[in-house]
Amino acid sequence: MDDGREATTRTEGETARCWHAEPADRVAEQLGSGGQGLDVEEAAARLESHGPNELRPPERAGPVVRFLRHFHNVLIYILIAAAAGTALLGHWVDTGVILAVVLINTLIGFFQEGKAERALDAIRQMLSPQAVVVRGGERREVDAAQIVPGDVVFLQAGDKVPADLRLFNAKNLRIDEAVLTGESVPVEKGTEAVDAAADLGDRRGMAYSGTLVTFGRGLGVVVATGTETEVGRISQMLGEVDSLQTPLIRQTEQFGRWLAAIIVVVAAFTFAFGYWVRSYPLDEMFLAAVSLAVSTIPEGLPAILTIALAIGVQKMARRNAIIRRLPAVETLGSVSTICSDKTGTLTRNEMTVATLVSRQRRVRVDGVGYAPHGGFCEGHEEVFPDRDPVFHQALLCALLCNDAEHFERDGEWRLQGDPTEGSLVVAARKAGYDPSAETERRPRLDVIPFESDHKYMATLHSDHHGWQGIFLKGSPERLLELCTHEQTADGPQPLDRGWWETAMDDVAARGERLLALAMQEVDPHQQELTYEQVEGGGFTLLGLVGIIDPPREEAIAAVARAQRAGIRVKMITGDHLATARAIGQQLGIGQAEAVSGHEIDAMDGPTLQETVRRVDIFARTTPEHKLRLVQALQADGGICAMTGDGVNDAPALKRADVGVAMGNKGTEAAKEASEMVLADDNFASITHAVEEGRAVYDNIRKAILHMLPTNAGQSLTIMMAILMGLALPLTPVQVLWVNMVTSVTLAMALAFEPGEPGVMERPPRDPNAPLLSGFMLWRIPFVALLLWLGTFGHFVWMEEVVGASDELARTVAINTLVAGQAFYLLNLRLIYDPIWRGWALFRSRAMWIAIGVLILLQLAFTYAPVMHTLFGTTPIGPEDWARILLFGLAVFVIVELEKAVVRRLPGRQPASAATTG
Ligand code: ATP
């Protein structure tokens, strides 16, 4: 491979070369790739010298900058001001503790953010694009990162171009180059060289990395990879860094800033009141004001929210739903309609031909799966299709107008390619046809590949003896439009359309997928097949094929689950109406009513909006209909998830609230337009993702419900003490201990919580409902009041009744507050439902671990001498603990009672509570 190496070094030095101005065959020759592509060793050697075909990940700020960024926060500024104040007053221990807490807070934020980002990166890696290349004379699918200059790459509609290519074959190839040129209309591609000075958008013979193939097919040789490509050179195109911010997190951060502003005012007011009205000493009042400010701020909240989201994303990935954009996690929780494709998502995509119909006969095909075993029967009589002239032509058409490969390996029959086409090869084999022998007898000259938009595939063949013809297969409705005749044992007859329509309905009513087969003889010198020629019609219909594709078991269960969760499931399919209806029935989707793409075309916006409210099955649709359906659903106020795989699905996927692309059969274009990708193409994974989405949203609400009452309870305690002229029940450093250590430890457990038992038995959340709903605005002050009563009451009782020292009374007060927090955490396992429902209390490991850790922390806080110095605590006795635990238990019982009352309020049944509340 000396040639190749020479080419390699040459390309390295000549990245800016005008490949577009050179003839394609010369380029291929120079890069050392003949018709066979590179051989495997050469490809490996070039990978070594050129490096992987990847763009450098977008520049991330260095660790120091990222660490410092965590200090840029109003709350931290307040803490630093507090530290400065205490230092001025000579309270060095307080200064040290406050600064330590600031440091710990930023460190936690820094590490957790790093962890969450790494987790998301790992998930994104799961989506690395693939490309089809020729290596060593064989077509194979490789990771796009493995592509090297000189590789020959196949392109087809829906692909993202994996590297810069010089095209040497293009059939109706159109590419959307908007990422490079800003031009949103796809450009027509060819193979010819253009002027060296041509603009990027005018270089017809080139396909550039990162652009999207929207139509047709092509073949090109790689001229540049990775950072050498055009897109690699334009650095701002490297794709924006997905930040960890979601609308919800932004909302809470904004809330935090407002809170901080209010706090500063209230603290200033309290300071003035205490100093001038109550005549507290200046330094004590300053500390009180600092305590107040620090106590009200939920310092750990944003970190907990980010962690809850990141954990949700990881859990979804484990269940085959890969999130591409973080806000989708929140949206998933409020999805009210899921629109799903049928084939492969709701059904198994394991196709078996079950029926063959010609104008004169209808036969049943036996045998399931890919093994070519099984016979053909008409009633009870065995039939040999190869001896029937019409079936013979039909099976030839099925076999030759086909790109699937069917082969035996390790004693097992396998399929490569489209399963619909594969089933036809299996059927032809059952009838005794040998695919390779037939292909040799009638080689293919040209092809128009299948696309959902035109719903047919056509191939041009010649038989070495002067015969030449087009085989056509596709959806029967489409083929009926293109046929003028039907084949019979006595030769072609004029088409009896009505007869065929009845036959189609019969087969489809059993839930079989329909295909029609047709042919046309053509002029023996024709070399190329055009859309115009096929769509000009004049074909002879050979027969119909009925294919079974059973529903997935797990999809049946998942549809039922989604429906119980108040989510409408709609099936959108390209299949026949009757087939769709029959499969819908097996899956439990829709009543008998189904609407076809033609009918949708005839509807205006309001009519369609009314129709989607009623109908769940849409058949004979094209991808364009999906977009209209999404728009109609959204106009009706729905939150809509939509699945898709093809390049033409992209607009609907983009428009949907949650676009869901198929990971296996989906095109890059579809994945790019989606929020979520299904690793297993399975409908059940969508419901799992919705379930996790709901759980994440619940957990976020729980974290807020847990943190805010603690803050409010502490502030109340301090304010009341000042108003009543008492000693401070909590010092600033003690408040920090509660906010930064106990609150965060406990609330962290909520981020790991599994979903509530009934999470999929209640209707979807109203996306417009504010985060702090009516119920939360009640629950937060309610619990705050409970915590205040316990903490403040216990403190006052210790000081006034027992006559304890400030240190002892404070230590008891803090432990009371923490016990209240811990027991309230248990209540929060379920927001509204009684905690014993579904043994929920014992199902949460994270919660019990957090409480265990908390007990150790509080024991250290109370008994470790170093803590005494730092936090001014002192050991407390067993009877103090008894009262503390009693209070905790009381909080637990009272909140459970509150839940019982709330559940009984009109319009707040347990199932609907979580959505409206
Ligand atoms: P989904 O239900 O997921 O929308 P679908 O396969 O039903 O998928 P399309 O892929 O748009 O929808 O197919 C529409 C129709 O086109 C099929 O019902 C079938 O008649 C025909 N068809 C499908 N695959 C091929 C193919 N490879 N060649 C020719 N015709 C095909």
Residues whose N, C-alpha, C, O or C-beta is under 5 A from the ligand:
A	BS01	ATP	D341 K342 T343 D418 T420 E421 F450 S452 K455 Y456 M457 K473 G474 S475 P476 L514 L515 I572 T573 G574 D575 H576 T621
